């Protein structure tokens, strides 16, 4: 289960994600992020489990300028491995 708590001051949108980030919940996260705020932060401090689709989504978010705050070490390492694999395969 994934819980999304949103804080926004008009310029910055901060989403606290709690629980599991799985492929079927990515659309919900995207929807919560689409509020017109220039700066977006995903707080991952309470994330417990991610799947490969979530890791790829987080990589894409970061490449689009979204800040990943308090990203668990295992998620960050997985993201690094995924980026390396993509670079090796030419994607």
MODELLER restraints for C-alpha pairs under 7 A, 6 or more apart:
rsr = mdl.restraints
at = mdl.atoms
rsr.add(forms.Gaussian(group=physical.xy_distance, feature=features.Distance(at['CA:1:A'], at['CA:19:A']), mean=5.80, stdev=0.5))
rsr.add(forms.Gaussian(group=physical.xy_distance, feature=features.Distance(at['CA:1:A'], at['CA:20:A']), mean=5.53, stdev=0.5))
rsr.add(forms.Gaussian(group=physical.xy_distance, feature=features.Distance(at['CA:2:A'], at['CA:17:A']), mean=6.91, stdev=0.5))
rsr.add(forms.Gaussian(group=physical.xy_distance, feature=features.Distance(at['CA:2:A'], at['CA:18:A']), mean=5.69, stdev=0.5))
rsr.add(forms.Gaussian(group=physical.xy_distance, feature=features.Distance(at['CA:2:A'], at['CA:19:A']), mean=4.83, stdev=0.5))
rsr.add(forms.Gaussian(group=physical.xy_distance, feature=features.Distance(at['CA:2:A'], at['CA:20:A']), mean=5.18, stdev=0.5))
rsr.add(forms.Gaussian(group=physical.xy_distance, feature=features.Distance(at['CA:2:A'], at['CA:21:A']), mean=6.25, stdev=0.5))
rsr.add(forms.Gaussian(group=physical.xy_distance, feature=features.Distance(at['CA:3:A'], at['CA:17:A']), mean=5.84, stdev=0.5))
rsr.add(forms.Gaussian(group=physical.xy_distance, feature=features.Distance(at['CA:3:A'], at['CA:18:A']), mean=5.05, stdev=0.5))
rsr.add(forms.Gaussian(group=physical.xy_distance, feature=features.Distance(at['CA:3:A'], at['CA:19:A']), mean=6.49, stdev=0.5))
rsr.add(forms.Gaussian(group=physical.xy_distance, feature=features.Distance(at['CA:4:A'], at['CA:15:A']), mean=6.37, stdev=0.5))
rsr.add(forms.Gaussian(group=physical.xy_distance, feature=features.Distance(at['CA:4:A'], at['CA:16:A']), mean=5.75, stdev=0.5))
rsr.add(forms.Gaussian(group=physical.xy_distance, feature=features.Distance(at['CA:4:A'], at['CA:17:A']), mean=4.90, stdev=0.5))
rsr.add(forms.Gaussian(group=physical.xy_distance, feature=features.Distance(at['CA:4:A'], at['CA:18:A']), mean=6.54, stdev=0.5))
rsr.add(forms.Gaussian(group=physical.xy_distance, feature=features.Distance(at['CA:5:A'], at['CA:15:A']), mean=5.59, stdev=0.5))
rsr.add(forms.Gaussian(group=physical.xy_distance, feature=features.Distance(at['CA:5:A'], at['CA:16:A']), mean=5.08, stdev=0.5))
rsr.add(forms.Gaussian(group=physical.xy_distance, feature=features.Distance(at['CA:5:A'], at['CA:17:A']), mean=6.67, stdev=0.5))
rsr.add(forms.Gaussian(group=physical.xy_distance, feature=features.Distance(at['CA:6:A'], at['CA:14:A']), mean=5.80, stdev=0.5))
rsr.add(forms.Gaussian(group=physical.xy_distance, feature=features.Distance(at['CA:6:A'], at['CA:15:A']), mean=4.57, stdev=0.5))
rsr.add(forms.Gaussian(group=physical.xy_distance, feature=features.Distance(at['CA:6:A'], at['CA:16:A']), mean=6.40, stdev=0.5))
rsr.add(forms.Gaussian(group=physical.xy_distance, feature=features.Distance(at['CA:7:A'], at['CA:13:A']), mean=5.82, stdev=0.5))
rsr.add(forms.Gaussian(group=physical.xy_distance, feature=features.Distance(at['CA:7:A'], at['CA:14:A']), mean=5.16, stdev=0.5))
rsr.add(forms.Gaussian(group=physical.xy_distance, feature=features.Distance(at['CA:7:A'], at['CA:15:A']), mean=6.42, stdev=0.5))
rsr.add(forms.Gaussian(group=physical.xy_distance, feature=features.Distance(at['CA:8:A'], at['CA:14:A']), mean=6.20, stdev=0.5))
rsr.add(forms.Gaussian(group=physical.xy_distance, feature=features.Distance(at['CA:10:A'], at['CA:37:A']), mean=6.01, stdev=0.5))
rsr.add(forms.Gaussian(group=physical.xy_distance, feature=features.Distance(at['CA:11:A'], at['CA:37:A']), mean=4.97, stdev=0.5))
rsr.add(forms.Gaussian(group=physical.xy_distance, feature=features.Distance(at['CA:11:A'], at['CA:38:A']), mean=5.76, stdev=0.5))
rsr.add(forms.Gaussian(group=physical.xy_distance, feature=features.Distance(at['CA:11:A'], at['CA:39:A']), mean=6.32, stdev=0.5))
rsr.add(forms.Gaussian(group=physical.xy_distance, feature=features.Distance(at['CA:12:A'], at['CA:37:A']), mean=5.54, stdev=0.5))
rsr.add(forms.Gaussian(group=physical.xy_distance, feature=features.Distance(at['CA:12:A'], at['CA:38:A']), mean=6.41, stdev=0.5))
rsr.add(forms.Gaussian(group=physical.xy_distance, feature=features.Distance(at['CA:12:A'], at['CA:39:A']), mean=4.75, stdev=0.5))
rsr.add(forms.Gaussian(group=physical.xy_distance, feature=features.Distance(at['CA:12:A'], at['CA:40:A']), mean=5.79, stdev=0.5))
rsr.add(forms.Gaussian(group=physical.xy_distance, feature=features.Distance(at['CA:13:A'], at['CA:37:A']), mean=5.99, stdev=0.5))
rsr.add(forms.Gaussian(group=physical.xy_distance, feature=features.Distance(at['CA:13:A'], at['CA:39:A']), mean=6.34, stdev=0.5))
rsr.add(forms.Gaussian(group=physical.xy_distance, feature=features.Distance(at['CA:13:A'], at['CA:40:A']), mean=4.92, stdev=0.5))
rsr.add(forms.Gaussian(group=physical.xy_distance, feature=features.Distance(at['CA:13:A'], at['CA:41:A']), mean=6.19, stdev=0.5))
rsr.add(forms.Gaussian(group=physical.xy_distance, feature=features.Distance(at['CA:14:A'], at['CA:40:A']), mean=6.01, stdev=0.5))
rsr.add(forms.Gaussian(group=physical.xy_distance, feature=features.Distance(at['CA:14:A'], at['CA:41:A']), mean=4.66, stdev=0.5))
rsr.add(forms.Gaussian(group=physical.xy_distance, feature=features.Distance(at['CA:14:A'], at['CA:42:A']), mean=5.96, stdev=0.5))
rsr.add(forms.Gaussian(group=physical.xy_distance, feature=features.Distance(at['CA:14:A'], at['CA:43:A']), mean=6.93, stdev=0.5))
rsr.add(forms.Gaussian(group=physical.xy_distance, feature=features.Distance(at['CA:15:A'], at['CA:41:A']), mean=6.22, stdev=0.5))
rsr.add(forms.Gaussian(group=physical.xy_distance, feature=features.Distance(at['CA:15:A'], at['CA:42:A']), mean=4.99, stdev=0.5))
rsr.add(forms.Gaussian(group=physical.xy_distance, feature=features.Distance(at['CA:15:A'], at['CA:43:A']), mean=5.89, stdev=0.5))
rsr.add(forms.Gaussian(group=physical.xy_distance, feature=features.Distance(at['CA:16:A'], at['CA:42:A']), mean=6.19, stdev=0.5))
rsr.add(forms.Gaussian(group=physical.xy_distance, feature=features.Distance(at['CA:16:A'], at['CA:43:A']), mean=4.67, stdev=0.5))
rsr.add(forms.Gaussian(group=physical.xy_distance, feature=features.Distance(at['CA:16:A'], at['CA:44:A']), mean=6.47, stdev=0.5))
rsr.add(forms.Gaussian(group=physical.xy_distance, feature=features.Distance(at['CA:17:A'], at['CA:43:A']), mean=6.10, stdev=0.5))
rsr.add(forms.Gaussian(group=physical.xy_distance, feature=features.Distance(at['CA:17:A'], at['CA:44:A']), mean=5.61, stdev=0.5))
rsr.add(forms.Gaussian(group=physical.xy_distance, feature=features.Distance(at['CA:17:A'], at['CA:46:A']), mean=6.33, stdev=0.5))
rsr.add(forms.Gaussian(group=physical.xy_distance, feature=features.Distance(at['CA:17:A'], at['CA:47:A']), mean=6.18, stdev=0.5))
rsr.add(forms.Gaussian(group=physical.xy_distance, feature=features.Distance(at['CA:18:A'], at['CA:46:A']), mean=4.60, stdev=0.5))
rsr.add(forms.Gaussian(group=physical.xy_distance, feature=features.Distance(at['CA:18:A'], at['CA:47:A']), mean=4.86, stdev=0.5))
rsr.add(forms.Gaussian(group=physical.xy_distance, feature=features.Distance(at['CA:19:A'], at['CA:46:A']), mean=6.32, stdev=0.5))
rsr.add(forms.Gaussian(group=physical.xy_distance, feature=features.Distance(at['CA:19:A'], at['CA:47:A']), mean=4.77, stdev=0.5))
rsr.add(forms.Gaussian(group=physical.xy_distance, feature=features.Distance(at['CA:19:A'], at['CA:48:A']), mean=5.13, stdev=0.5))
rsr.add(forms.Gaussian(group=physical.xy_distance, feature=features.Distance(at['CA:19:A'], at['CA:49:A']), mean=6.68, stdev=0.5))
rsr.add(forms.Gaussian(group=physical.xy_distance, feature=features.Distance(at['CA:20:A'], at['CA:47:A']), mean=6.04, stdev=0.5))
rsr.add(forms.Gaussian(group=physical.xy_distance, feature=features.Distance(at['CA:20:A'], at['CA:48:A']), mean=5.64, stdev=0.5))
rsr.add(forms.Gaussian(group=physical.xy_distance, feature=features.Distance(at['CA:20:A'], at['CA:49:A']), mean=4.64, stdev=0.5))
rsr.add(forms.Gaussian(group=physical.xy_distance, feature=features.Distance(at['CA:20:A'], at['CA:50:A']), mean=5.81, stdev=0.5))
rsr.add(forms.Gaussian(group=physical.xy_distance, feature=features.Distance(at['CA:21:A'], at['CA:49:A']), mean=6.24, stdev=0.5))
rsr.add(forms.Gaussian(group=physical.xy_distance, feature=features.Distance(at['CA:21:A'], at['CA:50:A']), mean=4.81, stdev=0.5))
rsr.add(forms.Gaussian(group=physical.xy_distance, feature=features.Distance(at['CA:21:A'], at['CA:51:A']), mean=6.84, stdev=0.5))
rsr.add(forms.Gaussian(group=physical.xy_distance, feature=features.Distance(at['CA:21:A'], at['CA:54:A']), mean=6.00, stdev=0.5))
rsr.add(forms.Gaussian(group=physical.xy_distance, feature=features.Distance(at['CA:22:A'], at['CA:50:A']), mean=5.75, stdev=0.5))
rsr.add(forms.Gaussian(group=physical.xy_distance, feature=features.Distance(at['CA:22:A'], at['CA:51:A']), mean=5.41, stdev=0.5))
rsr.add(forms.Gaussian(group=physical.xy_distance, feature=features.Distance(at['CA:22:A'], at['CA:53:A']), mean=6.83, stdev=0.5))
rsr.add(forms.Gaussian(group=physical.xy_distance, feature=features.Distance(at['CA:22:A'], at['CA:54:A']), mean=5.68, stdev=0.5))
rsr.add(forms.Gaussian(group=physical.xy_distance, feature=features.Distance(at['CA:23:A'], at['CA:51:A']), mean=6.99, stdev=0.5))
rsr.add(forms.Gaussian(group=physical.xy_distance, feature=features.Distance(at['CA:23:A'], at['CA:53:A']), mean=5.29, stdev=0.5))
rsr.add(forms.Gaussian(group=physical.xy_distance, feature=features.Distance(at['CA:23:A'], at['CA:54:A']), mean=5.86, stdev=0.5))
rsr.add(forms.Gaussian(group=physical.xy_distance, feature=features.Distance(at['CA:26:A'], at['CA:54:A']), mean=7.00, stdev=0.5))
rsr.add(forms.Gaussian(group=physical.xy_distance, feature=features.Distance(at['CA:40:A'], at['CA:66:A']), mean=5.18, stdev=0.5))
rsr.add(forms.Gaussian(group=physical.xy_distance, feature=features.Distance(at['CA:40:A'], at['CA:67:A']), mean=6.32, stdev=0.5))
rsr.add(forms.Gaussian(group=physical.xy_distance, feature=features.Distance(at['CA:41:A'], at['CA:66:A']), mean=5.76, stdev=0.5))
rsr.add(forms.Gaussian(group=physical.xy_distance, feature=features.Distance(at['CA:41:A'], at['CA:67:A']), mean=4.67, stdev=0.5))
rsr.add(forms.Gaussian(group=physical.xy_distance, feature=features.Distance(at['CA:41:A'], at['CA:68:A']), mean=5.97, stdev=0.5))
rsr.add(forms.Gaussian(group=physical.xy_distance, feature=features.Distance(at['CA:41:A'], at['CA:69:A']), mean=6.63, stdev=0.5))
rsr.add(forms.Gaussian(group=physical.xy_distance, feature=features.Distance(at['CA:42:A'], at['CA:67:A']), mean=6.18, stdev=0.5))
rsr.add(forms.Gaussian(group=physical.xy_distance, feature=features.Distance(at['CA:42:A'], at['CA:68:A']), mean=5.02, stdev=0.5))
rsr.add(forms.Gaussian(group=physical.xy_distance, feature=features.Distance(at['CA:42:A'], at['CA:69:A']), mean=5.94, stdev=0.5))
rsr.add(forms.Gaussian(group=physical.xy_distance, feature=features.Distance(at['CA:43:A'], at['CA:68:A']), mean=6.11, stdev=0.5))
rsr.add(forms.Gaussian(group=physical.xy_distance, feature=features.Distance(at['CA:43:A'], at['CA:69:A']), mean=4.63, stdev=0.5))
rsr.add(forms.Gaussian(group=physical.xy_distance, feature=features.Distance(at['CA:43:A'], at['CA:70:A']), mean=6.00, stdev=0.5))
rsr.add(forms.Gaussian(group=physical.xy_distance, feature=features.Distance(at['CA:44:A'], at['CA:68:A']), mean=6.89, stdev=0.5))
rsr.add(forms.Gaussian(group=physical.xy_distance, feature=features.Distance(at['CA:44:A'], at['CA:69:A']), mean=6.05, stdev=0.5))
rsr.add(forms.Gaussian(group=physical.xy_distance, feature=features.Distance(at['CA:44:A'], at['CA:70:A']), mean=5.49, stdev=0.5))
rsr.add(forms.Gaussian(group=physical.xy_distance, feature=features.Distance(at['CA:44:A'], at['CA:71:A']), mean=5.04, stdev=0.5))
rsr.add(forms.Gaussian(group=physical.xy_distance, feature=features.Distance(at['CA:44:A'], at['CA:72:A']), mean=6.92, stdev=0.5))
rsr.add(forms.Gaussian(group=physical.xy_distance, feature=features.Distance(at['CA:45:A'], at['CA:70:A']), mean=4.95, stdev=0.5))
rsr.add(forms.Gaussian(group=physical.xy_distance, feature=features.Distance(at['CA:45:A'], at['CA:71:A']), mean=6.09, stdev=0.5))
rsr.add(forms.Gaussian(group=physical.xy_distance, feature=features.Distance(at['CA:45:A'], at['CA:72:A']), mean=6.65, stdev=0.5))
rsr.add(forms.Gaussian(group=physical.xy_distance, feature=features.Distance(at['CA:55:A'], at['CA:79:A']), mean=5.94, stdev=0.5))
rsr.add(forms.Gaussian(group=physical.xy_distance, feature=features.Distance(at['CA:59:A'], at['CA:79:A']), mean=6.50, stdev=0.5))
rsr.add(forms.Gaussian(group=physical.xy_distance, feature=features.Distance(at['CA:62:A'], at['CA:68:A']), mean=6.93, stdev=0.5))
